Amino acid sequence: MRVFVTGATGFVGGAVVRELLDSGHRVLGLARSDASADRLAATGAEVHRGSLDDLDALRAGASACDGVIHTGFIHDFSNYAACVATDLRAVETLTDTLAGSDRPFVLTSVMSHGPTEDEVPDLATHPQLPRLAAEVTTLAAAERGVRASSVRLPQVHGEGDYAFVPALIGIARAKGASAYVGEGANRWAAVHRDDAALLYRLALENAPAGSVLHAVADEGVPVREIAELIGKRLALPVTSVPPEEAEAHFGWLGHFAATDLVGTSTLTRKRFGWTPTRIGLLADLDHDYYFEVNQPS
């Protein structure tokens, strides 16, 4: 199968590209810059120049392939609403292009949209879930001749991670203490990037139209344990931040640092034979590569 992959040089997308190529698929990857194009070409994938807001490029990529995996997202939390809007337009464009073809479309969604695979919150009553519209749009495409599915991601970890956990490390360095909110009993579900990549391939190959899949290996790691490990590795004190001070301490990460982001993958494992085999979040976080480079604060 020839597969169009957005976000093809990103942390998750790069692992998806490797998984697809290693399994005998061909990949046409979206690349915004010369540097991204060079990295993508080095993997053996074909390069398709464009960006998420270049709708003509998205149409051309989807039209040229047997299926689409959408892992691209602009992670600018200072302008998050605009990023969500760009993503939704991209999803609408890609699913419109595939309509009536019965070709697969795999969306990257997020864990907060339901603790189990069979729960899709109502968009009208959950305005606090801005990325939910993209998932609703994707699942609705199943009624328009698209074999559409949604892969919900928890915290994705592994070498090269640049998301929430590295942000916590950067904040701890900047503040001189590794912190959690309140008692730190809230938990984050997690998965290694390579296990997640396998699930994307299974969704591409086998997921029935309208499927939701959960890429959950660790169902819930207490955030306090994450903070304690960061404190140990950085030789910093570990402290509690009152909930009302979370935003001041953690910045854009304040909401997530205090939120329970848990989920299960029981149905996904049963339906698709997915068995994660990589190390868990805490064991991975204890590797040097999480602490050898300057992390975002």
C-alpha positions in Angstrom: 0.0 0.0 0.0 1.2 3.5 -0.8 0.5 5.7 2.3 0.4 9.4 2.6 1.7 10.4 6.1 1.5 13.9 7.5 3.9 14.8 10.3 6.2 12.3 8.7 9.4 13.6 10.3 7.8 14.2 13.8 8.3 12.2 16.9 5.3 10.0 16.3 5.1 10.3 12.6 8.8 9.3 12.1 8.1 6.1 14.0 5.0 5.4 11.9 7.1 5.9 8.7 9.7 3.4 9.9 7.0 0.9 10.9 5.3 1.2 7.5 8.5 0.9 5.5 9.7 -2.1 7.6 6.3 -3.8 6.9 6.6 -3.4 3.1 4.4 -0.4 2.6 5.5 2.6 0.5 5.3 6.0 2.1 4.7 9.5 0.7 5.6 11.8 3.5 4.6 15.5 3.9 7.6 17.7 4.4 7.5 21.5 5.0 11.2 22.4 4.9 14.3 21.3 3.0 15.7 19.8 6.2 12.6 17.7 6.7 12.6 16.6 3.1 16.2 15.5 3.5 15.5 13.5 6.7 12.5 11.9 5.1 14.3 10.9 1.9 17.0 9.3 4.0 14.5 6.8 5.4 13.6 5.6 2.0 10.2 7.4 1.9 9.0 9.6 -1.0 8.8 13.3 -0.3 5.8 15.5 -0.8 6.4 19.1 -0.2 3.7 21.1 1.7 2.3 22.0 5.1 -0.9 21.4 7.1 -2.3 24.7 5.9 -1.5 24.0 2.3 -4.8 22.4 1.4 -3.9 21.8 -2.2 -0.8 19.8 -1.2 -2.9 17.7 1.2 -5.5 17.0 -1.6 -2.7 16.0 -3.9 -1.0 13.7 -1.4 -4.2 11.9 -0.4 -5.3 11.6 -4.1 -2.0 9.9 -5.0 -2.1 7.2 -2.3 -4.0 4.2 -1.2 -4.5 5.5 2.4 -3.7 8.4 4.7 -2.2 8.5 8.2 -2.5 12.0 9.8 0.0 12.5 12.6 0.8 16.2 11.8 -0.2 18.9 14.3 1.3 22.3 15.0 2.2 22.2 18.7 2.1 25.9 19.5 0.4 26.1 22.9 0.6 29.9 22.9 -1.8 29.9 19.9 -3.5 26.6 20.5 -6.9 27.6 19.1 -5.3 28.5 15.7 -3.5 25.1 15.7 -6.7 23.3 16.4 -8.4 25.2 13.6 -5.6 24.3 11.1 -5.8 20.7 12.1 -9.6 20.6 11.6 -9.3 22.1 8.1 -6.7 19.5 7.2 -8.9 16.7 8.4 -11.9 18.0 6.5 -9.7 18.3 3.4 -8.2 14.8 3.7 -11.5 13.1 4.4 -13.3 15.0 1.6 -10.6 13.9 -0.8 -11.0 10.2 0.2 -14.8 10.3 0.2 -16.4 7.4 -1.7 -13.2 5.5 -2.2 -13.3 3.1 0.8 -9.6 4.0 1.4 -8.3 4.2 5.0 -7.8 7.4 6.9 -6.2 7.2 10.3 -6.5 10.3 12.6 -4.3 11.1 15.5 -6.5 12.0 18.4 -6.0 12.5 22.2 -6.7 10.4 25.3 -9.0 13.0 26.9 -11.7 12.2 24.4 -12.9 9.1 26.2 -11.6 6.6 28.8 -12.7 3.7 26.6 -12.8 3.1 22.9 -16.6 3.1 22.7 -17.0 6.5 24.2 -17.0 9.5 21.9 -18.2 12.6 23.8 -20.9 14.9 22.3 -19.2 17.9 20.7 -21.9 20.3 21.8 -21.6 19.5 25.5 -17.8 19.2 25.6 -16.5 22.6 24.5 -13.4 22.1 26.7 -12.2 19.4 24.2 -11.1 21.6 21.3 -9.6 18.7 19.2 -12.8 16.6 19.5 -14.2 18.2 16.4 -11.5 16.5 14.3 -12.3 13.1 15.7 -16.1 13.7 15.2 -15.3 14.8 11.6 -13.2 11.7 11.0 -15.7 9.2 12.4 -18.5 10.9 10.4 -16.5 10.3 7.2 -17.2 6.6 7.7 -20.7 7.4 6.4 -19.2 8.9 3.3 -17.2 5.9 2.0 -14.0 6.5 4.0 -12.6 3.7 6.1 -11.9 6.2 8.8 -10.5 5.5 12.3 -9.1 7.4 15.2 -6.0 6.5 17.2 -6.1 8.2 20.6 -2.7 8.9 22.0 -1.7 9.2 25.7 1.7 10.5 26.7 4.1 9.2 24.0 7.6 8.6 25.2 10.9 7.4 23.8 14.3 8.8 22.7 13.7 12.1 20.9 10.6 13.0 23.0 10.0 16.7 23.1 6.5 16.9 24.6 5.0 17.0 28.2 7.7 15.1 30.1 10.6 17.0 28.6 8.7 20.2 29.4 8.4 19.1 33.1 12.2 18.5 33.1 12.8 21.9 31.6 10.5 23.6 34.2 12.3 21.7 37.0 15.7 23.0 35.9 14.4 26.5 35.6 12.6 26.5 38.9 15.2 24.6 40.9 12.7 22.0 42.0 10.7 19.2 40.5 7.0 19.7 41.2 3.6 18.1 41.1 0.2 19.6 41.7 -1.5 18.9 45.1 -0.9 15.4 46.2 0.3 14.4 42.7 -2.2 11.5 42.6 -3.5 12.4 39.1 -2.2 10.0 36.5 -1.1 10.0 32.9 -1.6 7.1 30.5 1.4 6.4 28.4 2.8 4.5 25.4 6.2 4.1 23.8 6.4 5.6 20.3 7.2 2.3 18.6 4.2 0.5 20.2 2.1 3.4 19.0 3.5 3.2 15.5 2.5 -0.5 15.3 -1.1 0.4 16.3 -1.2 3.0 13.5 -0.2 0.3 11.0 -2.8 -2.1 12.3 -5.5 0.6 12.0 -4.4 1.4 8.5 -4.6 -2.3 7.5 -7.5 -3.6 9.5 -9.6 -1.1 11.3 -13.3 -1.0 10.2 -14.8 2.3 9.3 -15.7 4.3 12.4 -13.2 2.6 14.8 -11.6 4.3 17.8 -8.3 2.7 19.0 -6.5 3.4 22.2 -2.7 3.4 22.2 -2.4 2.8 25.9 0.4 0.7 27.4 0.6 2.3 30.9 -3.0 2.9 32.0 -2.0 5.6 34.5 1.4 6.7 35.9 1.0 8.9 39.0 2.4 12.4 38.1 4.1 12.5 41.6 6.2 9.5 40.6 7.2 11.3 37.4 8.2 14.3 39.4 10.1 12.2 41.9 12.2 10.5 39.2 12.9 13.9 37.6 14.0 15.2 40.9 16.3 12.2 41.5 17.9 12.5 38.1 18.5 16.3 38.4 19.4 16.2 42.1 16.6 18.6 42.9 14.1 18.8 45.7 10.6 17.5 44.9 7.7 19.7 46.0 4.0 20.1 45.8 2.4 23.1 44.1 -1.1 24.1 45.3 -3.7 23.7 42.5 -4.4 27.5 42.4 -0.7 28.1 41.7 -0.3 25.4 39.0 -0.5 27.8 36.0 1.9 30.2 37.5 4.5 27.4 38.2 4.0 25.3 35.0 2.8 27.9 32.5 1.0 26.3 29.6 1.5 22.9 31.1 -0.4 23.8 34.3 -3.7 22.4 33.3 -2.2 19.1 32.1 0.0 18.8 35.2 -3.1 18.7 37.3 -5.4 16.6 35.1 -6.1 12.9 35.2 -5.4 11.7 31.7 -6.0 7.9 32.0 -7.5 5.3 29.7 -7.5 1.7 28.8 -6.8 -0.3 25.7 -8.6 -3.5 26.6 -10.9 -3.4 23.5 -8.1 -2.3 21.2 -5.9 -5.2 22.2 -8.8 -7.7 21.8 -10.1 -6.3 18.5 -6.7 -5.7 16.8 -4.3 -8.1 18.5 -2.1 -5.2 19.6 0.3 -6.1 22.4 2.7 -3.3 23.5 6.2 -4.7 24.2 8.4 -1.7 24.8 9.4 -0.3 28.2 7.0 1.8 30.3 7.2 5.5 30.9 9.0 5.5 34.2 11.7 3.1 33.0 12.1 5.1 29.9 12.4 8.3 31.8 15.3 6.9 33.7 17.4 6.9 30.5 20.1 9.5 30.1 18.7 10.8 26.8 15.9 12.5 28.7 18.4 14.6 30.6 21.4 15.1 28.2 19.9 18.0 26.2 18.3 21.3 27.2 14.6 20.7 27.6 11.9 23.3 26.9 10.7 25.3 29.8 
